[in-house]
């Protein structure tokens, strides 16, 4: 799509902000008005639209895209999103450890600190297992986690939903969205086995590109979370 506007501006109304293109408010792909909670976020989205050349490149506007996800997919379908995220805890990635050996040692070293943070944060003690035959968390834990997600602010739930699609871990995504672990901690925990195998057998170019993409997306999510504070 060609760039169809010249001037990008910001409009404030009762403490809410909207980015305007030639005086017309930006709408999401689902035709919702893109309403923003603060000036910092509005200014970042404004800068993304100002930076566009003759051809619009939506992939080069990550904060805009996250805001679209927030308003089009999270707000109208919050209950469905929470249910889907909660399901991940049943078979939580960081609860399945190798039987023994060096990989097991690395898993405990990377995963136990995050499990401890999660327990302190939620009062849910994760159950580790060396088999993959069954769910690892109790029904009570799943109910408690669902309630915690209900109380999570919508921008953070948005960040968590995107992160979990990248990393496959409810625990890592939850603590990352809350700002309790870093990008590096989140990535290293979720990609631990791939990193381990790459060091052992050599890094596959496809895996390397995948890892770069995930790190870039995590950086964008982290930036979004800082902007909505």
SERO-4910 file (N, C-alpha, C, O; in steps of 0.05 Angstrom, whole numbers):
BEGIN
 pado doro    nc1    nc2    nc3   cac1   cac2   cac3    cc1    cc2    cc3    oc1    oc2    oc3
  Unk    A     17    -24      0      0      0      0     18     25      0     37     27     15
  Unk    A     10     44    -17     25     69    -18     18     87      6     -4     86     16
  Unk    A     38    102     14     32    122     36     11    142     26     15    154      5
  Unk    A    -10    145     41    -33    160     32    -37    186     49    -57    199     46
  Unk    A    -18    193     65    -20    216     84      5    232     84     27    222     76
  Unk    A      3    256     93     27    274     94     34    280    123     57    279    131
  Unk    A     14    287    139     19    297    166      9    277    187    -14    267    185
  Unk    A     26    271    207     19    253    229     18    270    254     37    285    260
  Unk    A     -4    268    269     -8    285    293    -20    268    315    -28    245    310
  Unk    A    -22    280    338    -34    267    361    -57    284    372    -55    308    375
  Unk    A    -80    271    378   -103    284    390   -108    273    418   -108    249    421
  Unk    A   -112    291    437   -118    282    465   -147    289    471   -157    311    465
  Unk    A   -161    270    484   -189    274    492   -194    260    518   -195    236    519
  Unk    A   -198    276    539   -203    265    566   -183    245    575   -190    224    586
  Unk    A   -157    251    570   -136    234    580   -130    210    562   -112    194    568
  Unk    A   -144    207    540   -139    186    520   -127    199    495   -133    222    489
  Unk    A   -111    183    481    -96    194    458   -102    178    433   -107    154    434
  Unk    A   -101    192    410   -105    180    384    -84    192    365    -79    216    366
  Unk    A    -73    175    348    -55    185    327    -72    190    302    -88    174    294
  Unk    A    -66    213    290    -82    222    267    -65    223    242    -42    231    243
  Unk    A    -77    215    220    -64    217    193    -80    237    177   -102    232    169
  Unk    A    -67    260    172    -81    283    159   -107    289    172   -127    294    159
  Unk    A   -107    288    199   -131    295    214   -151    273    218   -171    278    231
  Unk    A   -146    250    208   -164    227    211   -151    206    229   -128    199    226
  Unk    A   -167    197    249   -156    179    269   -149    152    256   -163    142    239
  Unk    A   -127    140    266   -119    114    257   -139     93    267   -147     94    291
  Unk    A   -148     75    250   -165     53    258   -150     27    255   -132     24    238
  Unk    A   -157      8    271   -145    -18    271   -155    -34    246   -173    -26    233
  Unk    A   -142    -57    241   -152    -74    219   -181    -82    222   -195    -87    202
  Unk    A   -191    -83    247   -219    -90    252   -237    -65    254   -260    -66    262
  Unk    A   -226    -42    245   -240    -17    243   -247     -5    270   -267     10    273
  Unk    A   -232    -12    291   -235      1    317   -217     26    318   -195     26    306
  Unk    A   -226     47    331   -208     70    335   -185     63    353   -190     51    375
  Unk    A   -161     68    345   -137     61    361   -135     81    383   -123    103    380
  Unk    A   -145     74    406   -145     91    430   -122     84    448   -119     60    455
  Unk    A   -106    103    456    -82     98    471    -82    111    498    -94    133    501
  Unk    A    -70     98    518    -74    108    546    -55    130    555    -61    144    574
  Unk    A    -34    135    540    -16    157    548     -1    168    524     -1    157    502
  Unk    A     12    191    529     25    206    508     50    191    498     56    192    474
  Unk    A     64    178    516     89    163    508     83    143    486     97    142    466
  Unk    A     62    127    490     55    107    471     46    120    445     53    111    423
  Unk    A     30    141    447     21    155    423     44    166    407     44    165    382
  Unk    A     64    177    421     87    189    407    103    168    393    113    173    371
  Unk    A    106    144    404    121    123    392    106    113    366    119    109    346
  Unk    A     80    110    368     65    102    345     65    123    323     67    118    299
  Unk    A     64    148    332     66    171    313     92    169    298     93    173    274
  Unk    A    114    164    312    140    163    299    142    140    279    156    142    259
  Unk    A    129    117    285    129     95    267    115    102    240    125     95    219
  Unk    A     93    117    242     79    125    218     94    147    203     93    148    178
  Unk    A    107    165    218    122    186    205    146    174    189    154    186    169
  Unk    A    157    152    199    181    140    187    175    125    161    194    117    147
  Unk    A    150    121    154    143    106    130    151    122    105    149    146    103
  Unk    A    160    106     85    168    118     59    144    118     40    121    120     49
  Unk    A    150    117     15    128    118     -5    109     94     -2     85     96     -7
  Unk    A    121     70      4    105     46      8    103     40     38    124     40     52
  Unk    A     79     35     48     76     29     76     86      0     82     80    -18     67
  Unk    A    101     -2    103    111    -28    111    102    -33    140    114    -24    159
  Unk    A     79    -47    143     68    -51    169     86    -67    188     85    -64    212
  Unk    A    104    -84    176    122   -100    192    143    -82    206    155    -90    226
  Unk    A    147    -58    196    166    -40    208    153    -22    229    166     -3    239
  Unk    A    128    -29    237    114    -14    258    106    -33    280     82    -38    284
  Unk    A    125    -44    295    119    -64    315    101    -55    338     84    -70    347
  Unk    A    104    -30    347     88    -21    369     59    -16    360     40    -22    375
  Unk    A     56     -6    336     29     -4    324     16    -31    323     -8    -34    330
  Unk    A     30    -51    314     19    -78    311     11    -90    338    -10   -103    340
  Unk    A     27    -85    359     20    -95    385     -5    -81    395    -23    -94    407
  Unk    A     -7    -55    390    -31    -40    398    -55    -50    383    -77    -51    395
  Unk    A    -52    -57    358    -74    -69    343    -84    -95    356   -108    -99    359
  Unk    A    -65   -112    363    -71   -138    376    -87   -133    401   -106   -146    407
  Unk    A    -77   -114    417    -90   -107    443   -120   -100    438   -137   -110    452
  Unk    A   -125    -82    419   -152    -72    416   -170    -90    399   -194    -91    404
  Unk    A   -159   -105    380   -175   -122    363   -179   -150    373   -201   -162    369
  Unk    A   -159   -161    388   -160   -189    395   -162   -194    425   -174   -214    433
  Unk    A   -151   -177    441   -150   -182    470   -175   -170    483   -189   -184    498
  Unk    A   -180   -145    479   -203   -132    493   -230   -145    487   -245   -150    506
  Unk    A   -236   -152    462   -262   -164    456   -264   -194    463   -286   -205    464
  Unk    A   -241   -207    466   -241   -236    471   -224   -243    495   -211   -264    496
  Unk    A   -226   -227    516   -209   -231    539   -213   -258    552   -193   -272    558
  Unk    A   -237   -267    556   -243   -292    569   -231   -316    553   -220   -334    564
  Unk    A   -234   -314    527   -224   -336    509   -193   -336    511   -181   -358    512
  Unk    A   -181   -313    510   -152   -312    511   -141   -323    538   -122   -338    538
  Unk    A   -154   -316    560   -146   -325    586   -148   -355    588   -131   -369    599
  Unk    A   -170   -366    578   -174   -395    578   -152   -409    562   -141   -429    571
  Unk    A   -145   -398    539   -124   -410    522    -97   -409    535    -82   -428    534
  Unk    A    -91   -386    548    -65   -383    562    -63   -403    585    -43   -415    590
  Unk    A    -85   -405    600    -86   -422    624    -79   -451    617    -66   -465    632
  Unk    A    -88   -460    593    -83   -487    585    -53   -494    583    -45   -516    587
  Unk    A    -37   -473    578     -8   -478    576      4   -487    602     24   -502    603
  Unk    A     -8   -478    624      3   -485    650      0   -515    656     15   -526    672
  Unk    A    -20   -528    644    -24   -556    649      1   -572    641      9   -591    655
  Unk    A     13   -564    619     37   -578    610     60   -558    607     72   -555    586
  Unk    A     65   -543    629     84   -522    628    112   -531    619    123   -550    630
  Unk    A    122   -517    600    148   -523    587    170   -527    607    185   -547    605
  Unk    A    173   -509    626    197   -510    643    194   -531    666    211   -533    683
  Unk    A    171   -545    666    167   -566    686    177   -594    676    179   -612    692
  Unk    A    182   -596    650    191   -622    639    221   -622    636    232   -610    617
  Unk    A    235   -635    654    264   -636    653    274   -662    642    260   -683    643
  Unk    A    299   -662    632    311   -686    622    317   -705    645    320   -696    668
  Unk    A    319   -731    640    324   -750    661    350   -745    676    351   -748    701
  Unk    A    371   -737    662    396   -733    676    415   -719    656    407   -711    634
  Unk    A    440   -718    664    461   -708    646    464   -677    646    452   -664    662
  Unk    A    479   -667    626    486   -639    625    461   -622    619    458   -600    630
  Unk    A    443   -632    602    419   -616    596    402   -612    621    392   -591    625
  Unk    A    400   -633    637    385   -631    662    397   -610    680    382   -594    692
  Unk    A    423   -609    682    437   -590    699    431   -561    690    426   -543    706
  Unk    A    432   -558    663    426   -531    652    397   -523    656    391   -500    662
  Unk    A    379   -542    653    351   -537    657    345   -527    686    331   -508    690
  Unk    A    356   -541    705    352   -534    733    364   -506    738    352   -490    752
  Unk    A    388   -501    727    401   -476    731    385   -452    719    384   -431    731
  Unk    A    373   -457    696    358   -435    683    329   -434    693    317   -412    695
  Unk    A    317   -457    698    288   -457    703    280   -454    733    260   -442    739
  Unk    A    297   -465    751    290   -463    779    287   -434    789    268   -428    803
  Unk    A    306   -416    781    302   -388    790    276   -375    780    264   -360    795
  Unk    A    268   -382    756    243   -371    746    219   -384    760    199   -370    766
  Unk    A    221   -410    766    200   -424    781    197   -411    809    175   -409    819
  Unk    A    220   -404    821    220   -391    848    206   -363    847    191   -356    864
  Unk    A    213   -348    825    200   -322    822    170   -325    818    154   -311    830
  Unk    A    162   -345    802    134   -350    797    119   -358    823     97   -349    828
  Unk    A    132   -375    839    119   -383    864    116   -360    883     95   -357    896
  Unk    A    136   -343    885    135   -320    902    113   -300    893    100   -287    909
  Unk    A    110   -298    867     92   -279    854     63   -289    855     45   -273    858
  Unk    A     59   -315    853     32   -326    850     23   -345    872     -1   -352    874
  Unk    A     42   -354    889     37   -375    909     31   -402    896     19   -420    908
  Unk    A     39   -406    871     36   -431    857     64   -445    855     82   -434    843
  Unk    A     66   -468    868     91   -483    867     90   -502    844     73   -519    842
  Unk    A    109   -498    825    109   -515    801    119   -543    808    137   -547    824
  Unk    A    107   -563    795    115   -591    799    132   -599    775    123   -599    752
  Unk    A    157   -606    780    175   -615    759    171   -645    754    165   -660    773
  Unk    A    175   -654    729    173   -682    723    193   -690    701    202   -673    686
  Unk    A    200   -715    701    219   -725    680    204   -743    660    217   -755    643
  Unk    A    177   -743    661    161   -757    641    143   -738    627    139   -715    636
  Unk    A    132   -746    604    114   -728    589     86   -740    586     72   -734    567
  Unk    A     79   -757    605     54   -772    602     30   -758    613      7   -766    607
  Unk    A     33   -737    629     10   -725    642     15   -695    648     38   -686    647
  Unk    A     -7   -682    654     -5   -654    663     10   -653    690      9   -672    706
  Unk    A     23   -630    695     39   -629    719     28   -611    741     37   -613    764
  Unk    A      8   -595    735     -3   -577    755    -31   -586    764    -46   -599    749
  Unk    A    -39   -579    788    -65   -587    799    -87   -569    788    -82   -547    777
  Unk    A   -112   -578    790   -135   -563    782   -137   -537    798   -144   -516    788
  Unk    A   -130   -538    824   -130   -515    841   -110   -494    831   -116   -470    831
  Unk    A    -86   -503    823    -66   -484    812    -76   -471    786    -72   -447    782
  Unk    A    -89   -487    769    -99   -476    744   -120   -455    749   -121   -434    735
  Unk    A   -138   -460    769   -159   -440    776   -146   -415    787   -155   -393    780
  Unk    A   -126   -418    803   -113   -395    815    -99   -378    793   -100   -354    793
  Unk    A    -86   -392    775    -72   -378    753    -92   -364    735    -87   -341    727
  Unk    A   -115   -376    730   -136   -363    714   -145   -337    727   -149   -317    713
  Unk    A   -148   -338    753   -157   -314    767   -136   -292    766   -142   -268    764
  Unk    A   -111   -300    767    -89   -280    765    -89   -267    737    -84   -243    735
  Unk    A    -95   -283    717    -96   -272    690   -120   -253    687   -118   -233    673
  Unk    A   -141   -259    701   -165   -241    700   -158   -214    711   -169   -193    702
  Unk    A   -139   -213    730   -132   -187    743   -109   -174    729   -101   -151    736
  Unk    A    -97   -186    708    -75   -175    694    -85   -152    675   -104   -156    661
  Unk    A    -72   -129    676    -81   -107    658    -80   -116    629    -63   -132    621
  Unk    A    -99   -106    613   -101   -114    585    -76   -112    569    -70   -130    553
  Unk    A    -60    -90    572    -35    -89    557    -15   -111    564     -1   -121    547
  Unk    A    -15   -119    590      3   -140    598     -7   -167    589      9   -185    583
  Unk    A    -34   -170    588    -45   -195    578    -39   -197    548    -33   -219    538
  Unk    A    -39   -175    534    -31   -174    506     -3   -183    502      3   -200    485
  Unk    A     15   -172    519     43   -179    517     47   -208    523     64   -222    510
  Unk    A     32   -219    542     35   -247    550     25   -265    527     38   -285    521
  Unk    A      3   -258    515     -8   -274    493     11   -276    470     15   -297    458
  Unk    A     24   -253    463     43   -253    441     68   -269    449     78   -285    433
  Unk    A     77   -265    474    101   -279    483     98   -309    484    116   -324    476
  Unk    A     74   -318    493     70   -347    496     69   -360    468     76   -384    465
  Unk    A     61   -345    448     61   -356    421     89   -359    410     94   -376    393
  Unk    A    108   -344    421    136   -346    413    151   -367    429    168   -381    419
  Unk    A    145   -368    456    162   -384    474    149   -410    483    163   -429    491
  Unk    A    122   -411    483    108   -436    491    108   -441    520    102   -464    529
  Unk    A    114   -421    537    114   -425    566     96   -404    579    100   -380    576
  Unk    A     77   -413    594     59   -395    609     74   -381    631     71   -357    635
  Unk    A     91   -395    645    106   -384    668    126   -363    658    126   -341    669
  Unk    A    142   -369    638    161   -350    628    147   -325    617    156   -303    622
  Unk    A    126   -330    602    111   -307    590     98   -289    611     98   -265    608
  Unk    A     87   -302    632     74   -286    654     95   -269    668     90   -245    672
  Unk    A    117   -280    675    137   -264    690    151   -243    672    159   -222    682
  Unk    A    154   -250    647    165   -230    628    145   -206    625    153   -183    625
  Unk    A    120   -213    621    100   -192    618     98   -174    643     91   -150    641
  Unk    A    103   -185    666    102   -169    691    128   -155    697    130   -140    716
  Unk    A    149   -160    680    174   -146    683    192   -158    704    211   -145    714
  Unk    A    187   -183    712    203   -196    733    226   -212    723    244   -219    738
  Unk    A    227   -217    696    251   -229    684    258   -213    659    241   -200    647
  Unk    A    283   -215    650    292   -200    628    287   -215    601    279   -238    601
  Unk    A    292   -201    579    290   -213    553    309   -237    552    301   -259    542
  Unk    A    333   -234    562    353   -256    561    344   -280    577    346   -303    568
  Unk    A    333   -275    601    324   -297    617    301   -312    604    300   -336    604
  Unk    A    282   -297    593    259   -309    579    268   -326    555    259   -348    552
  Unk    A    285   -314    539    294   -328    515    310   -353    522    305   -375    512
  Unk    A    330   -350    540    347   -373    548    331   -395    560    337   -419    556
  Unk    A    310   -389    575    294   -410    588    278   -425    568    277   -450    568
  Unk    A    265   -411    550    247   -424    531    262   -438    508    253   -459    498
  Unk    A    284   -427    501    300   -439    478    323   -456    488    341   -463    472
  Unk    A    323   -464    513    345   -478    525    354   -503    510    377   -506    504
  Unk    A    335   -520    504    342   -545    490    353   -540    462    372   -553    454
  Unk    A    342   -521    448    352   -514    421    380   -503    423    398   -509    407
  Unk    A    385   -486    443    411   -475    447    431   -497    454    454   -497    444
  Unk    A    423   -515    472    440   -537    480    447   -555    456    471   -562    453
  Unk    A    428   -562    440    433   -579    417    450   -565    396    467   -577    383
  Unk    A    447   -539    393    463   -523    374    492   -523    382    510   -524    365
  Unk    A    497   -520    408    525   -520    418    537   -547    414    562   -550    411
  Unk    A    521   -568    415    531   -595    413    536   -603    384    556   -616    378
  Unk    A    517   -596    366    519   -605    339    524   -584    318    528   -589    294
  Unk    A    524   -559    327    528   -537    308    501   -522    303    480   -534    304
  Unk    A    503   -496    298    479   -480    296    468   -481    267    482   -473    248
  Unk    A    444   -490    265    430   -491    239    422   -462    231    411   -448    248
  Unk    A    427   -454    206    420   -426    198    390   -419    203    384   -397    210
  Unk    A    373   -439    199    344   -434    203    338   -429    232    322   -411    239
  Unk    A    351   -444    250    347   -440    279    359   -413    287    347   -398    303
  Unk    A    382   -406    275    394   -380    282    376   -357    274    373   -338    289
  Unk    A    364   -359    250    345   -338    241    321   -336    259    311   -315    265
  Unk    A    311   -360    266    288   -361    284    294   -348    311    277   -332    321
  Unk    A    317   -353    322    325   -341    348    328   -311    346    319   -297    364
  Unk    A    339   -301    324    342   -272    320    314   -259    319    310   -238    330
  Unk    A    296   -272    305    268   -262    302    254   -261    329    241   -241    336
  Unk    A    257   -282    345    244   -283    371    256   -261    390    241   -248    404
  Unk    A    282   -258    390    295   -237    406    285   -210    398    280   -193    415
  Unk    A    282   -205    373    273   -179    363    244   -174    372    237   -152    380
  Unk    A    227   -195    370    199   -192    378    197   -188    409    181   -172    418
  Unk    A    214   -201    424    214   -198    453    222   -169    460    211   -157    478
  Unk    A    241   -158    445    250   -131    450    228   -111    444    224    -92    459
  Unk    A    212   -116    423    189    -99    417    168   -101    439    156    -80    446
  Unk    A    163   -125    449    143   -128    470    152   -114    495    136   -101    509
  Unk    A    178   -116    501    189   -103    525    186    -73    522    180    -59    542
  Unk    A    191    -62    499    188    -34    494    160    -25    497    154     -4    510
  Unk    A    141    -41    486    112    -35    489    104    -33    519     90    -15    527
  Unk    A    114    -53    535    107    -53    563    118    -29    578    104    -18    596
  Unk    A    141    -20    570    152      4    583    136     29    575    133     48    591
  Unk    A    126     29    551    111     52    541     83     54    554     73     77    557
  Unk    A     71     32    561     44     33    573     44     38    602     23     41    614
  Unk    A     68     39    615     69     43    644     59     72    650     59     79    674
***
